[in-house]
Amino acid sequence: MRFEDFIEIRAGVRSGKPCFKGTRITVYDVFEYMAGGMSEAQLLEEFPVLSPDHLRAALAFAAARERRLASGSAA
């Protein structure tokens, strides 16, 4: 799976934050809910447009971003 298939950055949408394609739901929104203790099942119920693949894409996106930051590359 490629996170790019699920996540995009559009300048005019949510201030250019990474969003799930075709939505205004940001990756950060999902992470904040996860950090607050929301389960995958609860997330999918709250955001029925998302699938388990979207949530895995969010994690892959975060991992790739961390790798870039750790290597000193620009985000």
C-alpha positions, -999 to 999 in steps of 0.1 A, spaced: 0 0 0 12 35 -8 0 63 15 0 86 -15 -30 66 -28 -50 78 2 -35 111 13 -30 144 -5 -21 180 3 -41 207 -14 -32 243 -7 -68 255 -4 -81 227 18 -76 228 56 -47 252 52 -26 227 32 -26 200 58 -25 164 46 -60 152 41 -76 119 30 -84 122 -7 -118 134 -15 -124 146 21 -115 175 44 -105 150 71 -68 156 80 -43 130 90 -38 150 122 -75 148 130 -73 110 130 -41 110 151 -56 133 177 -86 110 181 -63 80 183 -41 98 209 -73 105 229 -80 68 230 -105 63 202 -103 28 187 -101 19 150 -137 8 152 -148 41 168 -129 61 142 -145 42 113 -179 48 129 -172 85 134 -158 89 98 -177 64 77 -160 76 45 -127 62 59 -117 25 57 -91 5 76 -67 12 47 -71 49 53 -60 45 89 -30 23 78 -21 50 52 -21 76 80 4 55 100 25 50 69 25 87 62 37 94 97 64 68 95 77 83 62 76 118 77 96 106 107 122 89 84 126 122 65 130 142 97 155 118 111 175 119 79 176 157 79 156 159 47 131 187 43 95 176 50 
